[in-house]
């Protein structure tokens, strides 16, 4: 798990935003985090988040991800840089009885997110709040910025990739994988019935 907020393939500007946001939590600057959680009131922390945006068209994404970060970190004393895409993070939503695609609420939420033509800010806020409530790691904040900046890029297929990451079955451990002898036994048993 990364401790800098920058992962492979993340942009410098998204990593810099994540590092600054993490410094607010690390330095216990709860006033700035509270300001970021006020989406309609724009004060210095909000404008500072926008400074990290390399273009004017990307400012909304930087401001909104700063808001989501502040929502997740409300009352927390350690920064969580998160890992994976939003689809991977949504697999962590749920309880012991059902997580990810086995959790009907998480599945409906992801379906709403990935079927949206516009960036679904309200549903993303709900996903972050659910991860916080389940005490699960958020998505990589830097990657979230980069993914959302590509939301309308048909070649990037961000929504599709999030859906695939959410619905993919968990990787099997070597002990769970069928061996050739057990597979042959299953085939032999099927042919005798």
C-alpha positions in Angstrom: 0.0 0.0 0.0 1.4 3.4 -1.0 2.1 6.0 1.7 2.7 8.9 -0.7 -0.5 8.9 -2.5 1.3 8.4 -5.8 0.9 5.1 -7.6 2.0 3.9 -10.9 0.3 5.8 -13.7 -0.9 8.6 -11.5 -0.3 12.2 -12.5 2.0 14.5 -10.6 -0.8 17.0 -10.0 -3.2 14.3 -8.5 -0.3 13.0 -6.3 0.5 16.5 -5.1 -3.2 17.2 -4.3 -3.3 13.9 -2.3 -0.1 14.7 -0.4 -1.5 18.2 0.5 -4.8 16.7 1.7 -3.0 14.0 3.7 -0.9 16.7 5.3 -4.1 18.4 6.6 -5.0 15.1 8.4 -1.4 14.5 9.6 -1.1 18.0 10.9 -4.6 17.9 12.5 -5.8 20.8 10.5 -9.4 19.9 11.1 -10.6 23.4 10.4 -9.4 23.2 6.7 -10.9 19.7 6.4 -14.2 21.1 7.7 -14.1 23.9 5.2 -13.6 21.3 2.4 -16.7 19.5 3.5 -18.8 22.6 2.9 -19.4 22.3 -0.9 -21.3 25.5 -1.2 -19.0 27.7 0.8 -15.7 28.3 -0.9 -12.9 29.5 1.3 -9.1 29.2 1.2 -8.8 25.4 1.5 -11.2 24.9 -1.4 -9.2 27.3 -3.6 -6.0 25.7 -2.6 -7.3 22.3 -3.8 -8.0 23.9 -7.1 -4.4 25.2 -7.4 -3.3 21.6 -8.0 -5.4 21.4 -11.1 -3.2 21.6 -14.3 -6.1 23.0 -16.4 -9.2 25.1 -15.7 -11.5 22.3 -17.0 -10.1 19.9 -14.4 -10.8 22.2 -11.4 -14.2 20.7 -10.6 -12.6 17.3 -10.2 -9.9 18.5 -7.9 -12.3 20.4 -5.7 -14.8 17.6 -5.5 -12.2 14.9 -4.7 -10.9 17.2 -2.0 -14.5 17.3 -0.7 -14.7 13.5 -0.8 -11.3 13.1 0.9 -12.6 15.5 3.7 -15.8 13.5 4.0 -13.9 10.2 4.4 -11.4 11.7 6.9 -13.9 13.4 9.2 -12.8 12.5 12.8 -9.8 10.6 11.6 -6.3 11.3 12.9 -4.3 9.3 10.3 -4.5 9.9 6.5 -5.7 7.0 4.4 -4.2 7.3 0.9 -6.3 4.4 -0.3 -5.6 1.9 -3.0 -7.1 0.7 -6.2 -9.9 2.2 -8.4 -13.3 3.1 -7.1 -14.6 -0.2 -8.4 -12.0 -2.1 -6.4 -12.8 0.0 -3.3 -16.5 -0.6 -3.7 -15.8 -4.4 -3.4 -14.9 -3.6 0.2 -18.3 -2.2 1.0 -20.5 -4.4 3.2 -20.5 -6.5 6.2 -19.3 -10.0 7.1 -22.5 -11.4 5.5 -21.8 -9.8 2.1 -19.3 -7.5 0.6 -18.9 -6.0 -2.8 -21.2 -7.6 -5.5 -22.6 -9.9 -2.8 -24.0 -6.9 -1.0 -27.2 -5.7 -2.8 -26.7 -2.1 -1.6 -23.2 -1.9 -2.9 -24.2 -3.5 -6.2 -27.0 -0.9 -6.7 -24.6 1.9 -5.8 -22.0 0.8 -8.3 -24.6 0.2 -11.0 -25.8 3.8 -10.5 -22.2 5.1 -10.7 -21.1 3.2 -13.8 -24.3 3.9 -15.7 -24.1 7.7 -15.3 -23.1 9.8 -18.3 -22.0 12.7 -16.1 -19.7 12.3 -13.2 -22.0 11.0 -10.4 -20.8 13.2 -7.6 -23.7 12.4 -5.2 -23.2 8.6 -5.7 -19.5 8.9 -5.3 -20.1 10.7 -2.0 -22.3 7.9 -0.9 -19.7 5.3 -1.8 -17.0 7.2 0.2 -19.4 7.5 3.1 -20.2 3.7 3.0 -16.4 2.9 2.9 -15.9 5.1 5.9 -18.9 3.6 7.7 -17.6 0.1 7.0 -14.1 1.2 8.2 -12.6 0.1 4.8 -9.8 1.8 2.8 -10.9 4.3 0.2 -9.9 4.2 -3.4 -6.5 5.7 -4.2 -7.3 9.5 -4.1 -4.7 10.3 -6.8 -6.1 7.6 -9.1 -9.7 8.8 -8.4 -8.7 12.3 -9.6 -7.1 10.9 -12.8 -10.0 8.5 -13.5 -12.6 11.3 -13.1 -10.6 13.6 -15.4 -11.0 10.8 -18.0 -14.7 10.1 -17.3 -15.9 11.4 -20.6 -13.0 9.9 -22.6 -14.5 6.9 -24.5 -11.2 5.3 -25.0 -10.4 5.3 -21.2 -13.7 3.6 -20.4 -13.4 4.5 -16.7 -17.0 3.6 -15.8 -16.6 0.2 -17.6 -13.3 -0.5 -15.8 -14.8 0.3 -12.4 -17.7 -2.0 -13.1 -15.3 -4.8 -14.1 -13.2 -4.3 -11.0 -16.3 -4.4 -8.8 -17.9 -7.5 -10.3 -14.7 -9.6 -10.9 -14.7 -12.6 -8.6 -12.0 -12.6 -6.0 -8.7 -14.2 -7.0 -8.4 -17.8 -5.8 -5.6 -19.0 -3.6 -3.6 -21.9 -4.9 -5.3 -24.2 -2.3 -8.7 -23.2 -3.8 -7.8 -23.8 -7.4 -8.8 -27.2 -8.8 -5.8 -29.5 -9.6 -5.8 -31.5 -12.8 -6.5 -34.7 -10.8 -9.6 -33.2 -9.1 -10.8 -31.8 -12.4 -10.3 -35.3 -14.0 -12.2 -36.9 -11.1 -15.1 -34.4 -11.6 -15.2 -35.1 -15.3 -15.2 -38.8 -14.7 -17.9 -38.5 -12.1 -20.1 -36.4 -14.5 -19.7 -39.0 -17.3 -20.9 -41.8 -15.0 -24.1 -40.1 -14.0 
